[in-house]
Amino acid sequence: MRVERQWWNGERSARARRDVYIRTDGEHWEVEAQAGGDAGRSTVHQCPGRQSAEILAQAWMGGPSRWQQVAR
């Protein structure tokens, strides 16, 4: 699967860092919410399509914050 979009919360310390990823292989879609950097914990959910993946990613990021999209 390739990363379609990625956001992070702007926190540089591994403990406070949060990332949200949307991935696809062109047919299947998934969203991952990661806490604590690469060594932290994560949750992955399968989605039926791009639109539902976008909705879930936005929900995981919550309200107004410093989330930034990572360029790919």
N, C-alpha and C positions, 0 to 999 in steps of 0.2 A: 504494500500500500504506500502511496505517496502522500506527503503532507500537502493539503490544499491550502490551508490557512493556519496560522499560529498567532496567539496573543500571549503576552506576559504582563504581570501586574507592576512592573517597574522596580521591584525590590531586588537588590543585588545580593543580599545574603541568602544562602541556600535555604536556611530555615524559613524565611518569610516569602520566598519566591513561589509564585503560582503560574502555571502555564495551562492553556487550553488549545487543543489541536483538533482540526477536522482533517480526516484522512479518507482517501478513496482509492479503489483500484479501477475505477471507471464504471463499476457495477454496484459495489457495496460501499456503504458509508459508515464511518464511526467517528465518535467524538471522545477525546480523552481529556480528563481534568487531572492535572498533576500538581502535587504540593510538595515542596521541599527540594526542588531541583532534581537532577538526574537520579540521585540516590534516594529520593523521597518515595511517597506512595502515589498511586494513581488509580483512577476508575475509568473504565472504557465502556461505552454504550454503543450498540449497533443502531443505526437509523435507516429508515426505508428510502431516504433520498436526501438530496442537497438541502432542500428547504427545512426539513425537520432537523438536520444536523446544525444548520445555522441558528435555528430557534433554541435548540438545546445549548449550544455554545454560549449564546447571549444570556440565557438563564443562569448558567454556571458562573458567568462573569458578574452577574448581579447588576446593581444600580450604578450610579455615577462613581467612577473611580479613575485610576491612572492607567488602565489597561492600554497597551500599545500593540498594534499589529506588527509582527516580525516580518520583514521583507524576505521573500523567497526568490 
